[in-house]
């Protein structure tokens, strides 16, 4: 009898457990459905027709402030269905299905095609704490398709272009910007909605390392022999060795974590160097994919004697994993579109559009470390003007504060005696003035003491606590009283990470810094953007900053890639890091042309460096922001000799001639588009195009393929399939779908134009608004239908947001060879009522360089009414 009762009890228990694992109830709310799961409560929340937010909440832990998804939109139409196996939520463009057996989610597009799926058992939500505050350690793993390419995550210096299977630790440090947004060649994006540390594809197996050689107290160097040659271990470095075993042959991810910034990554596996990178500053972590046979393997690691390296590994398996150890929910958003513009456009729709920068910001920025006085600044701009070299912005780097205290935004009265006067003189020279500002003003300064008295520093740090809104308001008041009132035009916000992951282990006004470890640059940008807009809307906020977080595009920020190496290797890494950065929804990005760390005094006479500088400058002309900089360097073009100067002049003139094209695309960026476009953005169905990390589209019409190696006389460019392409410099046409060899003289960057392109060219100028666009040249490239919207506004205020702008649409009918200049839409103060267009065409028969003065064109008078023109 007892046995019978026990058997019945066991049977009931099994049935109960089985039902618990397979039968899920859900609640339908106005904006979501909620499902109880073992980890807590799962929320499936449609944000738009093509964006779904997934949240798994613990009952006792909540994040009170929304930092990314700030735009509250109308809830889209959605339907919910249920059957024995699944619960489905369906919008116009995405269907999410919840598997009752595994509690995992699948995502299908409106054609029923599966594009993303959670791995069964891939969700982990573990209760934990940080500094006595409760938190969650959350993990979510997704299945990745075999031939999928993954991009984004911000700006990294590890050289990885396709991020599939790559391991990364998302932290904010000099030259590394962590933004937890991923874009797939399958046409979807994932925002991992976390504010703290995120590990991407984390490795959980660690290799024991033993300190083998320590030279920190000697003046000797020790040789490390590898199959790649002998490597030196300097007196400030340590050699570690280790041994590990893998059970299966295959591809493995290795991650080196040095714990702090370093100047060298060096990892040897079985005598072969697999990681070898140097710079005066390198982020703490780097990873590499390696192929390993089953069995035992030896490793050697070289690093600074102050660091304690960790080396981890993982066998790759087409899984994409996000993990955040200090979270308040498991939280992510899936976006789906027919292309990247739809995905990123929706992402910006919910997180904030990127405002227009002023017209002058798209011109050339002259910067160096550093100008030493107001007279130095003025004379430099005069020299540019005298040498017929276009420039729009001159930048004052750090230490202009003199004895006011380190990082204090006040001019040294000896070297900058009349701030309003010298800035007016720069303005009279038709230049704009940007200045370096920092978030760690000296606590012993007059300003710093006031901040300290009002508890506006993060305790036990030198960093201002922008998590306290009063700090942001006071910081802006300091900037306004000491700088903006004198006419400053743009802000160069340095070290806004804050420098080198400094929030770790702190206690901010809002709570433990580990909760908000990635968000500091967002708060800094917000304080300056909102502060300036409250003063005036007649001057667009322009911020150049070293770090960023998701949603920061709404604050008018430009990012640059930090203190990078002035080497060919450093140059190549910038192209890749920039491409991935723009795929996180951040449209404005630039680098220190020529590198921040340069080869000292030899740079002015070293022809090898001149070649690198010239190639970098060419690429800079096709960045959203065109900017020169260098550490302890005179970076003006004429410092490097007449040949370099002339080659730079050519690229400056090309950049400025393209200003109508660039500014019109800036308007498109404000609407959700992107200007620096990795090949996946326009050619995601062309596998050969996706394989090219060093070429990209600049706007929708220009394909840019910078030269990234020294001594190249001829280069190879892959032209995407099913399109006719034209060599910009010669007018020669090529059918896409194959690699083309192109001449690469030192004064040219390989540049191709897509058939159907309509490109406007402005007048030759020395600054962006020197001449009105009353006689623009319009060049049509035959071979496909095309259109272009010429955008214009007042150039430097926010009146465009209330409709003060104009758009002239050009349409090309390739079949009938007919160009239509449509009726102008809109108006603004100072708009040209009448103008001329010089129209020319490039075709297989008419091979022209659009910059040549020896080309035929048709002159058209335009007064805003539609014109049709046969070409």
N, C-alpha and C positions, 0 to 999 in steps of 0.2 A: 504493500500500500504506500509506504513511504517512497519507494522507488517510483511508483506511478505518479505520485504528487510531484516528486522532483522532476520527472520527465516532462510533465505538463508545464511546470514552472519554467523549465529551460526553453521549451517550445514557445511559450508566451513571450519570454525575453527575446528570443531570436526574431520572432515576428515583430516585436516592438522596435528592436534595433533596425531591422530591415525597413520597416515603415518610416522610421526616423531618417534613415539615409536616403530613401527614395521619394518620400512624399513631403513636398514643401508647400506651405501656404504662402500667400503673398497678400499685401495690402496695396490697394490702388489709391494714390493721392493725386492731387491736382497736377503736380509737376514730376511725379516719379512713381515707381513701385518699390516696395520694401519687402525683403525676403529674409526670414530668420535663418542664419547659418551658424555652424559651430563656432566660427570666429567672432560672431556678434550679429549685427544687422547689415545686410547688403542692400544698398540703395542703387537703383538703376535710374539715372536722371537724364532725360533728353534735354540738351541745352539749345540745340538748333536741329534742323532736319538732318544735318550730317555731323553732329557732335554729340557724344554720349558720355556722361560722367559716371564713374563707378566709385562708390564709397563703401567701405566696410568699417562701421563704427563700433567702438567699444562703449558700453553704456556710461562709463564714468569719465571718459576723456574726450574733450572737444577742442578744436581750434576755433577761437573766437573771431579772428580777423582774416578776411579774404584779401590776399595780396595779388593774386593773378587774375582770376575770373571776376573782374570788377564791374563789367557791364551786365546789368540785369535785363535780359531780353524776354520778350513774350514767349511763353511756353509753347513749343511747336505741337502740332497735332500728332498724337501717337495712339496706337491701339495695343491692347494686351490680349494674348491668347494663351490657353493652357491645354496641355494634353497629359497623358500619363508619364511621359518622359521629360517634358520641357515646359518652361514658362517663357514666352516670347514677348518682347516689346519691339514694336515696329514703327519707325518714322518713314517719311517719304524716301529716305536714302539709305537707312541702315536698319537691319534687323539684328537684335541681340537675343540670343537664346541661352537660357539658364538650364543646365543639365541637372536634373533632380538627383541623379545617382552620384555624380562627381562634384557637384556645386561649381563647376567651371563654366565659363562663358565663351560662346562663339559669336563671331561678327560676320555678317554677310551684307553685300551691297544690294541695291534695289533690283539687280538682275539675278539674285540668288547665289552669287559667287562668294565662297568663303575667302576672306582676306586676312583674318586674324583669329587666333584662338588661344585661350588660356590653357596651360598644361594642367591636366588633372593632378590634383595634389600639389599644384604649383603655387598655391596661396598659403602664406603663413602670417599669422598675427599673434605675436607673443607679448604678454604684459611684462613691462620692465620699468626702470626709473632712471633719471639723470639728475644729479645734484639734489636728490630728495623729491623730485617732481615725477609723477607717474608718466610713462610714455609707452609707446608700442614699438616693437621691432617688427617691421612689415616687409614681406617679400612677395613679389608676384613674378611668375615665369610664364612666358608665351612661347608657342611654337613658331619657329621661323622657317619659311619656305626655303627649299634647297638653293634656288638661284636668286634669292632676294638680296638686294643691296640696302644697307641701312646707313643713314647719315644724321648729322646733327650733334647734339649734346653740348654745343658751345664751341669754344676755341681751345684747342689742345696743341701741344708742341710735340706730340709723339709720332707724327707723320702718318697716322692712320686715316685713310680716305673712306673706304668701306668699313663700317663699324661692326659688321656681322661677326659674332664670336669674340670680338675684342673685349678685354677687361679694362675698366676705368674706375678710378675713384674720383667722384665729383666734388672737388674742393675749389675755393677761390684763392688763387695765389698769383703773384706777378707772372704774367704771360699766359695764364690759364684762366678761362672763364667757363664756369659750370652752369649750364642751362639744361634742365632735365626734359628736353623735348627731342623726340626721335622721329625722323621721316623715312618712309620706306619707298622703294621703287615700285611697290605694289599699290601706291597711291593712298596711303593712310599715314597718319601721324599719331604719336602717343605723347601726351604731356603727363609725366610722372609728377603728380601734384604734391610735392614735398618741399619744405623750406630748409631742411637740414641736410646733413651728409647723405649722399646717395652713392651706392656701389652698383656699378653696371657690370653685369656678368661676373660676379665676385668669384674669386678662387678661394676655396676653403681648405686646401691641402698645403701645408707649409713645409719648406725644406729646412732642416736644421743647419745653421751656418756657424762655423767656428772661425774665430779671428786667427789668421795664420801669420800675417806680417803687419806690424805696427811701426810706422816710420815717423810717428808724430813728434818724437823727441830727438830725431836725428836730422842730419842734413844730406842724407844719402837718398838715392833712388834705387828701387829694386825692379828687376825685369820679370814680367809675367809672360811666359811663352804660350802662344796660341797658334792655331793653323793660319790665322790671319796675320801673323807676324808678332814680333816682340813689342809688348806694351810696357810703358813705364808707370810704376807706382811712386808718386812723389812723396816728399816728406810729410805732407799734410793729409795723406790718404792711408787707408787701411785695406788690406786684402783679406777677404773671407772666403772660405771654401766649404763645400757641402757635397752630400751624396744623397740621391733619391732614386726610387724605383717606380716604374710605371708598369701596369699589368698588360696594357694593350698598346699595340702599334697604332699611331695616328697623329692627328693634329692636336697640339696642346697650347693653352694660353699660359704664359709666364707673366707674373706681375712683380716688379721690384718696387718696394715701398721703403724709402730712406727715412721716413719720419719727419723730414724737414727739407727745406730748399738745399740744393747742392749745385756743384758746378760740373758734375760728370756722372753719366750713367755708363756702367761698364759691366756686362755680364757675359761670361764664357760658359758654354755647355759642351762638354766632351771635347774641349780643346778648340771649339769654333766660337768666334765672337758673334753673339746674336744681338746684343745691344751695345752701342758705342756712340754716345752723343755728349758734346761739351758746350758749355756756355757759362758765363759768370753767374747766371741765375738759371736754375732749372727747377720745375715743380717737383714735389717729393715723390711722385709715382710715375711709372712708365710701364708699358706692357708690350709683349711681342708674341706673335703666333709662331710656333716652331713645330717641326715634324720629328717625332721621337719613335724609335723602335722600342719594343717591350724589353724590360730588363733594367739594369742599374745605369745611372748617369751621374757624372761629376759636374759640379758648377764652381765657378769662381766669380766673386763680386768685388769690385773696387769702389770705394766711396770715401767721402770725407771722414776723418777720424772722429768728428763730433757726432756723426750719425750712426744709428744702429739698424742696419738693413734687415728687411724681411722679404723673403722670396717665396711666392706661392704659385701653385699650378692647378690646372683643371683641363680635363679632356673635353674638347668642344663637341657639341652635339646638336647644332641647329636650334638652340634654345636662347631666347633673349630674356634676361632676368634683371629686374630692378630690386634693390634692397635699401631700406632706410632704417637705421637702428634707433633713431630718435624722432619718431613720428607721433602724430595724434590721431591718425586714421590711415587705413590703406586706401589710397585715393589716386585715381588716374582718369584721364579723358582720352577718348578715341575720336579722331577726326577722319572722315573719308571724303575724298573728292575725285573728280575725273583727272585732276592733275595737282601739282604742288601749289599752284596759285589758289585753287579752291580750298585746299587744306589750310595753308598759311593764312589766307584771307579770312577764313572762319575763326582760326585761332586768334587773329588780331581783333576780329569782331567781338569776341567775348573777353579779350584781355586788354584791348585798347589799340586804336589805330596809331600809326606813326605820323606825327604832324609834319608839315612841310618845314624844311630848313630854309633860311633866306637864300636868295639867288647867289649871293657872294660866297656862301659856304661850299658851293660846288666848284669854285675856282681853286687856285693853288694856295696851299698853306706853307709858309716858310717858317721853319722851326729849327732850333739848335740848342744844345746845352753849353752855354746859354748866352743871351744878350745881357750886358752888364750895366747898361744905363739907358736913360731915355734917348740920349743923343745917339747911342749905338743903334737903337731900334730905328730911329728916323733916318739915319744915314744909310742903313741897309735898304730900306724901302726906296730911298732916292737912287741908290745904285741899281736896283732892279729897273726902275723907270728909265734911268739913263742908258741902260744896256738893252732896252727893248725886250725885257723878260717879264711876261705877265705874272702878276701876283695879286691876291685878294686879301690874304690874312698873314699877319706876322704875329708870332707867339712869344710871350715872355715866360721862360721856364722859371724854376724855383730860385730862391735866395735873393729875390728882389726886396725882401723884408729887412735886410740889414740887421740892426741891433734891436728891432722890435720883438724878436723872439722867433725861434724856428717854426716855420709853417704858419706864421701869423699873416693874414692877408692885409698888410699895410705896406705902402711904399717906403723904402729907405729915402729919407729926405735929402741926403747928400747926392745920391745918384739919380734920383727921380724927383727933383725938387718941385715940379709943377705938374702933377698928374693930369689935371684937366687940360693944361696947355699942350703937353706932348701928345696926348691922345687926340686932341683936336688937330694937331699938325699931321698926325698919321691919317686922320679922316680927310684932311685937305689934300693929302697925296692919294686919296681914293683907296686907302687900305683900311682893313678892319683889324681890331686888336683883341687877341685872346690871351688869357693869363692863367698860370698854374695856381691851383688852390688845393689845400690839403685838409684832411679831417682829423689831424692830430696837432693842433696848435700848442705851442709850448705852455705848459701849465703855470710856469713862472712869469709869463708875460701878463700885461695888464688885462688883455682880453681873456687869456687862459685862466687867470685868477677869478674872473667873474663867472666863467663857465664852471669852474671847480666849486665855487661858493654855492652855485645853484644846482649842484649835483648833475651836471650835464656831460660828464665823462662816464664811460662804462667803468665801474669800479675796478681798481687795480690794473688799469690799462691807460694808454695815452690817447685812446680813440673816443671821439664824441659819440654820445648815445642818441642816435637819431630815432631809436625806437620810442623815445619820448618826443612827442610832437612839438613840445616847447623848445627842445634843442634845435630842431630843424628851423623853427621860426627865428630863433636867436641867431643861428648861423647865417641865415639869409640876411638878417638885419646887419650883421657884421660885414657881409659882402657888399651890401648896398651902400652902407655908410662910408666904406673905405675904398671901394673899387667901382661899383656900378654907377654911382653918382658922377664919377669922372668920365664916363663914356665907354667903359669896357663893353665889348660886343659879344664875347664868347668865353666860356669857362672850360679850362682844362683841369678836370678833377682827377688828381693822381691818387694812387694807392687806395682806391675805394673798395678793396676786397672785404674788409680792411686788410692791409698788407699781410700776406702769408698766413691766411686762415686764422686770424687773431681772435675770432669769437669763440674758439674752442675752450670750454671750461670756464667761460665768463658767466656773469649774471647781469643781464641787461634790464632796462626798465620794464621790458615786456616779459621777462623770464629768462631761463637758461639760454645762453648764446647758442648752444648746440641745437636748439629747436629752430633757430633762425640763421644758421651758419652760412647759408648761401644768399641771404636777402639784403645784406647791408648796402650794396651799391644801389639797390632799388630805392631804399629810403633816402640816401644822399641825393640821388637824382630828383626824387620827388620834392625835396625841400627847396632845391634851387629852382626847379621848373615852376612850381607853384608860387614861390616867392617873387620871381621876376614877373610872372604874369599878373600878379596882384599890383605891381608897380605900373606896368604898361603892357598893352597889347600891340603897340606900334613897332616893337622889336621882337622878332621871333627868338625864342630861347634856343641857344646852340651850346650843347655840352659835349665835349670830348672827354671820355672817361675810360679808365683802365679795366673796369669790371662791370658785370651786368647780371641781371637775373630775369627770369621769365616775366613778361609784361612791361619791362622797362622801356620798350620802344615808344610807349605813350608819353614819355617825358623828354622827347626831343634829343635823345642821346646818340652819339657816335662812339663806337668803341675802337680802341687800337690794341695791338697785340703785345704791348709791354716791352720789356728790356730784352730784345732778341739779338741773336748773333748776326753780324755783318759778314756772312759767308754764303757760298752757294747752297750749302745744306740748309742754313737758316732761311734763305730765300724760298726754297722749295717748300719748306714746312709752313711758311706763311700762306702760300696759295691754298694748300690743303686745309689749314685751320680756318682760313677765311671762308672757303666754300661751305664747310660744315657749320660755321657760325651763322651764315646768312640763312641756312635751312632751319634755324631755330626761331625764325620770325623777326630777327633783328636786321633791318635793312641797311644800316649805316655802319661801315667798318673801314679801317685803314691800318697801315703799318708805318713804322719808321723806315722810310725809303733809304736803302743802303745799310740798314741795321742800326740798332742802338749802340752796341759794342763794336767799334771799328778798329782797324789796324794802326791806330796811333798816327804819328806824323807822316808815316810813309804813304798814307792814303792819298795825299795830294799829288804824288808823283808815280805811284804804283799803277802801271797800266793794267795789270790783272784785276786790281780792285776797281779801276775805272770801268772795265767791261761789266763787272757785276753791278756797279752803281748805275750804269746806263741801262742795263736790262731791267733792273729793279724800278728805275724811274719810268721806263716805258710801261711796265705793268701798273705802276701807280697811277698813270694817266687814265687807266681803265679800272680804277677802284671808285667806289661811290664817293669817297673823300680822298683828295690828292694831296699828300702831305710828306714833307721831308723832315727828318730829325736825326740826331746822332750825338752820342756821348762825347763830351770834351772835343767837339769837332766844329770847324767852320764849314757849314754845310752849303753855303751859297754856290751856285753852279760855276761861277768863274774861278773859284778856288782850285778847281780840278783841271784847268787848262782849257784852251780854246776848242778842242775837239769835243770834249765832254759838254762844255757850255753850249756849243752849237747843236749837238744832239738833243740836249735837254730843251733848248729853245724850240726845236721842231715839235717835240711832244707837247710842250706847253701850248703852242699855237694850235695843234690838233685838238687838244682838250677844250680850249676855249671856242674853237669853231664848232664843236659839238654841243655847245651849251644849250641851244634850243632842244636838241634831242635829249640831253641829260635832264634838263628841268622838266620837260614833258613827262619823262619817266619818273621823276620825283613825285609828280602828281599821281601817277599810277601806284607808286609805293604808298602814298597816303591812302589810296583806295584798297590796298591789300597786296599789291604785287611786290616783286623783288627785282633789284637791278643787276647785282652780281649773281648770275644764275648758273649753278653747277649743271652739268649736262642732264642730270636726272630731272631737272625742272621742265625741260622742253622735249626731251627725247627718252623718256623712261621705257619705251618699247624697243629701243635700239641698244642691244646689249654691248655692242662695240663702243658706242658713245659713252656708256656708263663706266667703261674701264679707264677712261681718260681723266686723271685727277688734275692735270695741269692746263686744261682748257675749259672755257666756260663762255656763256653768253653775257654780253653787256647790254642790257635791255633785250628786246625780242629780236633784234636785227643783226647785231654784230657778234661774231664769234672771235674770241681772243685766245691766242695760244702763245703765251710768253715763253721766251727762250730761257731755260733753267739750267743750262750747262755752259761752261766756258768753251770758247773756240769753235762754236757751232757756225758753220757757213751755210748749211742747208738743214732745214728742220722738217719733221714729219707732222702733219696735222690730219686727224681723222675728221672727215666731213660727214655729218649724219645723213642717213639714207633718205631716199625719196624726195630730195630737195636739190635744186640747183644752187650753187654757191659761187660767189665772185671774189677774187682776190682784190682787196680794197686798194692796193697800191698799183696794180696793173690793169684791172678790169677783166682779166682772164676768167672764164667760167669753167666750172667743174661740176660733174654729176656726183651727188653724194653717195655714201655707202662704201667708201674706200678711203685709204690713207693717201694723202697727197704730199709730195715733196715740194717745199717752198724755199726760195732764197731768203736768207736771214742776215742781210747786212747790218752792221752795228747801229745804223740810224733808223732801223725799222723793226717793228714788232709784227709777227705774223697776225694778219687780221683779215677776216672773211665776212662777206655780207650775204645774207639770206635772200634768195629770190623773192620778190614781192615786197621787199623793204622799201619804205619811203623815208628818206633821212633828210632832215633840215640842217643846213650849215649856216652858222651866223657869221658876222663880220669879224675881221681881224681886230683884236682889242688887247689892251693891257690890263684890264680888269673887267669883271663880269658885266657890269651895266654901263660900260663906257659909251656904247653906241646903241641906239634903238634897233630893234629887229625889223626895220622898215624895208630891207632888201635882202631877205633870206633866200638862199639857194636851196631848191628842193631837188633831190636826186632820186629817181625811181629806178629800181632794179627789176628788170623784166624777168618773166619766167613763172610767175604765180600771182594770183590775186593778192592784194594787200591793202592795208590802211594804216594811217597814223593820225593821232590827235595832237595837234600843236597846242600846248597849254601855256597860258600867260596870266599873270596877275601883277599886283603892285610890288612884289619882290621881297618885302620885309615887314609884314604885319600879318595879323590873323583875319583880315577882312575876307580872305578867300573862304573862310568857314561860313560866312553869311552870304555867299554867292557872288562876291566881287571877283570875278575871274572870267576868262574867255577861253573857248575851245574852238579851233578850226579843224574840222575833220577832212583829211585827204583820203580818197578812195581810188584804188587802181584796179581797173578791169583789164586783166591781162589778155583776155580773149579778143576784146575789141580795141585794145591799146588806148584806153580812154582813162584819163585822170580827171576825177571830179574834186574840185575844191568846194566843199559844202558851205552852206550859209553859216556864218559865225553864230555861236551860241554864247550868250552872256556878255557882260561888260564890266569895266572897272575904271576907276579914276586914272587918267593918263593913257588910256588905251589908244593905240593907233587906229584911227578910223579908216585910213587909206594906206596902202603899202604896195610894194612890188614883190613878186616872186619870180626868181630865175629858175626855170624848170628845165632839167636835162634828164636823159635816160641812159642807163647802162644796159647793154644787151650783149649777146654773143658776137654781134657784128660791130657794136659800138663800144669798144673797150677804152674806158677812160678812168683816170684817177680823179676822184671827185674834188680833190684839192687843186688840181691843175687849172691854170688860168686859160689854157688852150683847149677849151671845150665849147661846144655849141649849146646854147640854151634859148628857150623861149621866154621872153619877158611878159609877165602878166600883171596887170593892174587889178588890185582887189580892194573892194570897199565893203566887204562883209556879205555880199550876195553870192549865190552859187555860180560857179564857172565850170564848164566842161571843156577839156582840152585833149585833142587827139595828138598822141606822140608817136 
